[in-house]
Amino acid sequence: MKTNTCRSVLFAFALLLLILSFSIALPIYFRPFYYLHINSFSDIEKQGFTAAEIKEAYNSLLDYLTIPGKEFSLGAFPYSDRGASHFKDCKFLFLLDTFVLIISGVTTAIMLVFKRLRGWQFKIGKFSASLYSAIAAVALPIIVGVLAAIDFEKAFKIFHKLFFPGKTDWYFHPQLDPIINVLPVRFFMNCAILIGASILIISVAIIIVNIKKKPTE
């Protein structure tokens, strides 16, 4: 069995990034999650747009946000230059998460292959490196969840100020950018819940596996 601290730290970091980026990608790439919200939108939010048009606009937006080189479009929904500029900033973050997901996934997979073929052991001190990843990952949704539960709208604004420093184009005017009416705060709140739940489930599973391992493993 071969244990290397630097290698173990790299594995722990890659696994942590994999857990986080995968969970963030869930509401992005699992589009039916959004479709489930459409029927709950009020007539005021829909503003004359049909469920099919809302779905088309959302698909066009997600295609733009997740596909490099894709031109911006919102289907039947009009938009302002200000709105388009914000989505351009969002595109960078979406693609960044996808990049991190791929790199961390490939790194983790390769290291697990070496673990199986060459007997590599990933430990930091007396504990498995994966345990540290899970504990670090599970701490994030707990901290963010507590802050969001206190005042989600305030947390939502802080999030935008952190990730879009110096910009205010994320604050949409419903008349100029009606797409915001079908992307209500409660949808983003549900996305946050889905991300947090995914992180918790994966992390707890890893922790349980580590607890059940025999001391010799």
BELHUHU-V634511 format. One record per pair of residues at least 12 apart in sequence whose ideal C-beta (glycine too) atoms are under 10 Angstrom apart, sorted by the first residue. I is the first residue (numbers start at 1). J is the second residue. D is the distance in whole Angstrom. If there is no record, write none. Layout:
i=I j=J d=D
i=I j=J d=D
//
This chain:
i=1 j=115 d=10
i=1 j=118 d=10
i=1 j=119 d=5
i=1 j=120 d=8
i=1 j=121 d=5
i=1 j=123 d=9
i=1 j=216 d=10
i=2 j=114 d=9
i=2 j=115 d=10
i=2 j=118 d=7
i=2 j=119 d=6
i=2 j=120 d=6
i=2 j=121 d=6
i=3 j=119 d=10
i=3 j=120 d=8
i=3 j=121 d=4
i=3 j=122 d=8
i=3 j=123 d=5
i=3 j=124 d=9
i=3 j=129 d=10
i=4 j=120 d=8
i=4 j=121 d=9
i=4 j=122 d=9
i=4 j=123 d=9
i=5 j=122 d=10
i=5 j=123 d=8
i=5 j=124 d=7
i=5 j=125 d=9
i=5 j=129 d=9
i=7 j=111 d=8
i=7 j=114 d=9
i=7 j=115 d=10
i=7 j=120 d=7
i=7 j=121 d=9
i=7 j=122 d=7
i=7 j=123 d=10
i=7 j=129 d=9
i=8 j=111 d=10
i=8 j=120 d=9
i=8 j=121 d=8
i=8 j=122 d=4
i=8 j=123 d=6
i=8 j=124 d=5
i=8 j=125 d=9
i=8 j=127 d=10
i=8 j=128 d=9
i=8 j=129 d=4
i=8 j=130 d=10
i=8 j=132 d=9
i=9 j=122 d=9
i=9 j=124 d=7
i=9 j=129 d=7
i=9 j=132 d=9
i=10 j=107 d=8
i=10 j=108 d=10
i=10 j=111 d=8
i=10 j=122 d=9
i=10 j=129 d=9
i=11 j=107 d=8
i=11 j=108 d=7
i=11 j=111 d=5
i=11 j=112 d=8
i=11 j=114 d=10
i=11 j=115 d=9
i=11 j=120 d=9
i=11 j=121 d=10
i=11 j=122 d=4
i=11 j=123 d=10
i=11 j=124 d=9
i=11 j=128 d=9
i=11 j=129 d=5
i=11 j=130 d=8
i=11 j=132 d=10
i=11 j=133 d=8
i=12 j=122 d=7
i=12 j=123 d=10
i=12 j=124 d=7
i=12 j=128 d=9
i=12 j=129 d=4
i=12 j=130 d=7
i=12 j=131 d=9
i=12 j=132 d=5
i=12 j=133 d=5
i=12 j=134 d=9
i=12 j=136 d=8
i=13 j=104 d=8
i=13 j=107 d=9
i=13 j=108 d=10
i=13 j=129 d=9
i=13 j=132 d=9
i=13 j=133 d=8
i=13 j=136 d=9
i=14 j=100 d=10
i=14 j=103 d=8
i=14 j=104 d=5
i=14 j=105 d=8
i=14 j=106 d=9
i=14 j=107 d=4
i=14 j=108 d=5
i=14 j=109 d=9
i=14 j=110 d=9
i=14 j=111 d=7
i=14 j=129 d=10
i=14 j=133 d=8
i=15 j=104 d=7
i=15 j=105 d=10
i=15 j=107 d=9
i=15 j=108 d=5
i=15 j=111 d=9
i=15 j=112 d=9
i=15 j=122 d=9
i=15 j=129 d=7
i=15 j=130 d=6
i=15 j=132 d=9
i=15 j=133 d=4
i=15 j=134 d=8
i=15 j=136 d=10
i=15 j=137 d=8
i=15 j=202 d=10
i=15 j=206 d=8
i=16 j=104 d=8
i=16 j=108 d=10
i=16 j=129 d=10
i=16 j=130 d=9
i=16 j=132 d=8
i=16 j=133 d=4
i=16 j=134 d=8
i=16 j=135 d=10
i=16 j=136 d=5
i=16 j=137 d=6
i=16 j=140 d=9
i=16 j=203 d=10
i=17 j=97 d=10
i=17 j=100 d=6
i=17 j=101 d=8
i=17 j=103 d=8
i=17 j=104 d=4
i=17 j=105 d=9
i=17 j=107 d=9
i=17 j=108 d=9
i=17 j=133 d=9
i=17 j=137 d=9
i=18 j=100 d=8
i=18 j=101 d=7
i=18 j=102 d=10
i=18 j=103 d=9
i=18 j=104 d=4
i=18 j=105 d=6
i=18 j=106 d=10
i=18 j=107 d=8
i=18 j=108 d=5
i=18 j=109 d=9
i=18 j=133 d=8
i=18 j=137 d=9
i=18 j=202 d=9
i=19 j=104 d=9
i=19 j=108 d=10
i=19 j=130 d=10
i=19 j=133 d=7
i=19 j=134 d=8
i=19 j=136 d=9
i=19 j=137 d=5
i=19 j=138 d=9
i=19 j=140 d=9
i=19 j=198 d=8
i=19 j=199 d=6
i=19 j=202 d=5
i=19 j=203 d=7
i=19 j=206 d=8
i=20 j=97 d=9
i=20 j=100 d=8
i=20 j=101 d=9
i=20 j=104 d=9
i=20 j=133 d=10
i=20 j=136 d=9
i=20 j=137 d=6
i=20 j=140 d=7
i=20 j=141 d=10
i=20 j=195 d=9
i=20 j=198 d=10
i=20 j=199 d=7
i=20 j=202 d=10
i=21 j=96 d=9
i=21 j=97 d=5
i=21 j=98 d=8
i=21 j=99 d=9
i=21 j=100 d=4
i=21 j=101 d=4
i=21 j=102 d=9
i=21 j=103 d=9
i=21 j=104 d=6
i=21 j=105 d=8
i=22 j=97 d=9
i=22 j=100 d=10
i=22 j=101 d=6
i=22 j=104 d=8
i=22 j=105 d=8
i=22 j=195 d=10
i=22 j=198 d=7
i=22 j=199 d=9
i=22 j=202 d=8
i=23 j=97 d=10
i=23 j=101 d=10
i=23 j=137 d=8
i=23 j=140 d=10
i=23 j=141 d=8
i=23 j=194 d=8
i=23 j=195 d=5
i=23 j=196 d=8
i=23 j=197 d=8
i=23 j=198 d=4
i=23 j=199 d=5
i=23 j=200 d=9
i=23 j=201 d=9
i=23 j=202 d=7
i=23 j=203 d=10
i=24 j=93 d=9
i=24 j=94 d=9
i=24 j=97 d=5
i=24 j=98 d=9
i=24 j=100 d=9
i=24 j=101 d=8
i=24 j=191 d=9
i=24 j=194 d=10
i=24 j=195 d=6
i=24 j=198 d=9
i=24 j=199 d=9
i=25 j=66 d=9
i=25 j=94 d=9
i=25 j=97 d=6
i=25 j=98 d=7
i=25 j=100 d=9
i=25 j=101 d=6
i=25 j=195 d=9
i=25 j=198 d=9
i=26 j=191 d=9
i=26 j=194 d=6
i=26 j=195 d=7
i=26 j=197 d=9
i=26 j=198 d=5
i=26 j=199 d=10
i=27 j=187 d=9
i=27 j=188 d=9
i=27 j=190 d=8
i=27 j=191 d=4
i=27 j=192 d=9
i=27 j=193 d=9
i=27 j=194 d=5
i=27 j=195 d=7
i=27 j=198 d=9
i=28 j=62 d=7
i=28 j=65 d=8
i=28 j=66 d=7
i=28 j=94 d=6
i=28 j=97 d=7
i=28 j=98 d=8
i=28 j=101 d=10
i=28 j=191 d=9
i=28 j=195 d=10
i=29 j=62 d=8
i=29 j=66 d=7
i=29 j=94 d=10
i=29 j=98 d=9
i=29 j=101 d=10
i=30 j=194 d=8
i=31 j=55 d=9
i=31 j=58 d=7
i=31 j=59 d=7
i=31 j=62 d=6
i=33 j=187 d=9
i=33 j=190 d=8
i=33 j=191 d=8
i=33 j=194 d=7
i=34 j=54 d=9
i=34 j=55 d=8
i=34 j=58 d=6
i=34 j=59 d=9
i=34 j=61 d=10
i=34 j=62 d=8
i=34 j=182 d=9
i=34 j=183 d=9
i=34 j=187 d=7
i=34 j=190 d=9
i=34 j=191 d=9
i=35 j=51 d=9
i=35 j=54 d=9
i=35 j=55 d=6
i=35 j=58 d=8
i=35 j=59 d=10
i=36 j=187 d=10
i=36 j=190 d=9
i=37 j=54 d=9
i=37 j=58 d=10
i=37 j=182 d=8
i=37 j=183 d=9
i=37 j=184 d=8
i=37 j=186 d=8
i=37 j=187 d=5
i=37 j=190 d=7
i=37 j=191 d=10
i=38 j=50 d=10
i=38 j=51 d=5
i=38 j=52 d=9
i=38 j=54 d=6
i=38 j=55 d=6
i=38 j=58 d=8
i=38 j=182 d=7
i=38 j=187 d=10
i=39 j=51 d=7
i=40 j=184 d=9
i=40 j=186 d=8
i=40 j=187 d=9
i=41 j=54 d=7
i=41 j=181 d=8
i=41 j=182 d=6
i=41 j=183 d=10
i=41 j=184 d=7
i=41 j=186 d=10
i=41 j=187 d=9
i=42 j=181 d=9
i=42 j=184 d=9
i=44 j=174 d=10
i=44 j=181 d=8
i=45 j=174 d=9
i=45 j=178 d=9
i=45 j=180 d=9
i=45 j=181 d=5
i=45 j=182 d=6
i=45 j=183 d=9
i=45 j=184 d=6
i=46 j=178 d=9
i=46 j=181 d=7
i=46 j=182 d=7
i=47 j=77 d=9
i=47 j=174 d=8
i=47 j=175 d=9
i=47 j=178 d=6
i=47 j=181 d=6
i=47 j=182 d=9
i=48 j=76 d=10
i=48 j=178 d=9
i=49 j=75 d=9
i=49 j=76 d=7
i=49 j=77 d=7
i=49 j=178 d=8
i=49 j=179 d=9
i=49 j=181 d=9
i=49 j=182 d=7
i=50 j=76 d=9
i=51 j=182 d=10
i=52 j=75 d=10
i=52 j=76 d=9
i=53 j=74 d=10
i=53 j=75 d=6
i=53 j=76 d=5
i=53 j=77 d=8
i=53 j=182 d=9
i=54 j=75 d=9
i=54 j=76 d=9
i=54 j=77 d=8
i=54 j=179 d=9
i=54 j=181 d=9
i=54 j=182 d=5
i=54 j=183 d=10
i=55 j=75 d=9
i=55 j=182 d=10
i=56 j=73 d=9
i=56 j=74 d=9
i=56 j=75 d=4
i=56 j=76 d=7
i=56 j=77 d=9
i=57 j=73 d=8
i=57 j=74 d=5
i=57 j=75 d=4
i=57 j=76 d=6
i=57 j=77 d=5
i=57 j=79 d=10
i=57 j=178 d=9
i=57 j=179 d=6
i=57 j=182 d=7
i=57 j=183 d=10
i=58 j=74 d=9
i=58 j=75 d=8
i=58 j=77 d=10
i=58 j=179 d=8
i=58 j=182 d=7
i=58 j=183 d=8
i=59 j=73 d=10
i=59 j=75 d=8
i=60 j=72 d=8
i=60 j=73 d=4
i=60 j=74 d=6
i=60 j=75 d=5
i=60 j=76 d=9
i=60 j=77 d=9
i=60 j=179 d=10
i=61 j=73 d=8
i=61 j=74 d=6
i=61 j=75 d=8
i=61 j=77 d=9
i=61 j=79 d=10
i=61 j=87 d=7
i=61 j=90 d=9
i=61 j=91 d=10
i=61 j=179 d=7
i=61 j=183 d=9
i=62 j=94 d=9
i=64 j=84 d=10
i=64 j=87 d=7
i=64 j=88 d=9
i=64 j=90 d=9
i=64 j=91 d=7
i=64 j=94 d=9
i=65 j=87 d=7
i=65 j=88 d=9
i=65 j=90 d=6
i=65 j=91 d=5
i=65 j=92 d=9
i=65 j=93 d=9
i=65 j=94 d=4
i=65 j=95 d=8
i=65 j=98 d=10
i=66 j=91 d=8
i=66 j=94 d=6
i=66 j=95 d=7
i=66 j=97 d=10
i=66 j=98 d=7
i=67 j=91 d=9
i=67 j=94 d=10
i=67 j=95 d=9
i=67 j=98 d=10
i=68 j=91 d=9
i=68 j=95 d=7
i=68 j=98 d=9
i=70 j=91 d=9
i=72 j=84 d=6
i=72 j=85 d=10
i=72 j=87 d=6
i=72 j=88 d=7
i=72 j=91 d=9
i=74 j=87 d=9
i=74 j=177 d=9
i=74 j=178 d=9
i=74 j=179 d=5
i=75 j=179 d=9
i=76 j=178 d=10
i=77 j=177 d=8
i=77 j=178 d=6
i=77 j=179 d=5
i=77 j=180 d=10
i=77 j=181 d=9
i=77 j=182 d=8
i=78 j=175 d=9
i=78 j=176 d=8
i=78 j=177 d=8
i=78 j=178 d=7
i=78 j=179 d=9
i=79 j=172 d=9
i=79 j=176 d=8
i=79 j=177 d=5
i=79 j=178 d=8
i=79 j=179 d=7
i=79 j=180 d=10
i=80 j=169 d=9
i=80 j=172 d=8
i=80 j=173 d=7
i=80 j=175 d=9
i=80 j=176 d=4
i=80 j=177 d=5
i=81 j=169 d=9
i=81 j=176 d=9
i=82 j=167 d=10
i=82 j=168 d=9
i=82 j=169 d=5
i=82 j=170 d=9
i=82 j=171 d=9
i=82 j=172 d=8
i=82 j=173 d=8
i=82 j=176 d=7
i=82 j=177 d=7
i=83 j=169 d=7
i=83 j=170 d=9
i=83 j=172 d=6
i=83 j=173 d=8
i=83 j=176 d=7
i=83 j=177 d=4
i=83 j=178 d=10
i=83 j=179 d=7
i=83 j=180 d=8
i=84 j=169 d=9
i=84 j=177 d=9
i=85 j=167 d=8
i=85 j=169 d=5
i=85 j=170 d=9
i=86 j=160 d=9
i=86 j=164 d=7
i=86 j=167 d=7
i=86 j=168 d=9
i=86 j=169 d=4
i=86 j=170 d=5
i=86 j=171 d=9
i=86 j=172 d=8
i=86 j=177 d=9
i=86 j=180 d=10
i=87 j=169 d=9
i=87 j=170 d=10
i=87 j=177 d=10
i=87 j=179 d=9
i=88 j=169 d=9
i=89 j=160 d=10
i=89 j=163 d=8
i=89 j=164 d=6
i=89 j=167 d=7
i=89 j=169 d=8
i=89 j=170 d=8
i=90 j=163 d=9
i=90 j=164 d=9
i=90 j=170 d=8
i=92 j=163 d=10
i=93 j=163 d=6
i=93 j=164 d=9
i=108 j=130 d=10
i=108 j=133 d=10
i=111 j=129 d=10
i=121 j=217 d=9
i=126 j=215 d=10
i=127 j=210 d=7
i=128 j=206 d=9
i=128 j=207 d=10
i=128 j=209 d=9
i=128 j=210 d=5
i=128 j=213 d=7
i=128 j=217 d=9
i=129 j=210 d=10
i=130 j=203 d=10
i=130 j=206 d=5
i=130 j=207 d=9
i=130 j=209 d=8
i=130 j=210 d=7
i=131 j=203 d=10
i=131 j=206 d=7
i=131 j=207 d=7
i=131 j=209 d=9
i=131 j=210 d=5
i=131 j=211 d=9
i=131 j=213 d=10
i=132 j=210 d=10
i=133 j=202 d=10
i=133 j=203 d=8
i=133 j=206 d=7
i=133 j=207 d=10
i=134 j=199 d=9
i=134 j=200 d=10
i=134 j=202 d=8
i=134 j=203 d=4
i=134 j=204 d=8
i=134 j=205 d=8
i=134 j=206 d=4
i=134 j=207 d=5
i=134 j=208 d=9
i=134 j=209 d=9
i=134 j=210 d=8
i=135 j=203 d=7
i=135 j=206 d=9
i=135 j=207 d=7
i=135 j=210 d=10
i=136 j=203 d=9
i=137 j=198 d=10
i=137 j=199 d=5
i=137 j=200 d=9
i=137 j=202 d=7
i=137 j=203 d=5
i=137 j=204 d=10
i=137 j=206 d=8
i=137 j=207 d=10
i=138 j=196 d=10
i=138 j=199 d=7
i=138 j=200 d=6
i=138 j=201 d=10
i=138 j=202 d=9
i=138 j=203 d=4
i=138 j=204 d=7
i=138 j=206 d=9
i=138 j=207 d=8
i=139 j=199 d=10
i=139 j=203 d=9
i=140 j=195 d=10
i=140 j=196 d=8
i=140 j=199 d=7
i=140 j=200 d=10
i=140 j=203 d=9
i=141 j=192 d=9
i=141 j=193 d=9
i=141 j=195 d=7
i=141 j=196 d=4
i=141 j=197 d=8
i=141 j=198 d=9
i=141 j=199 d=5
i=141 j=200 d=6
i=141 j=203 d=9
i=142 j=196 d=8
i=142 j=199 d=9
i=142 j=200 d=8
i=144 j=159 d=9
i=144 j=192 d=7
i=144 j=195 d=9
i=144 j=196 d=7
i=144 j=199 d=10
i=145 j=192 d=8
i=145 j=193 d=8
i=145 j=196 d=6
i=145 j=197 d=10
i=145 j=199 d=10
i=145 j=200 d=9
i=147 j=159 d=10
i=148 j=189 d=7
i=148 j=192 d=6
i=148 j=193 d=9
i=148 j=196 d=9
i=152 j=185 d=7
i=152 j=186 d=9
i=152 j=188 d=9
i=152 j=189 d=5
i=152 j=192 d=8
i=153 j=185 d=6
i=153 j=188 d=10
i=153 j=189 d=9
i=155 j=189 d=9
i=155 j=192 d=9
i=156 j=170 d=10
i=156 j=185 d=6
i=156 j=188 d=7
i=156 j=189 d=8
i=156 j=192 d=9
i=157 j=170 d=9
i=157 j=171 d=9
i=159 j=188 d=9
i=159 j=192 d=9
//
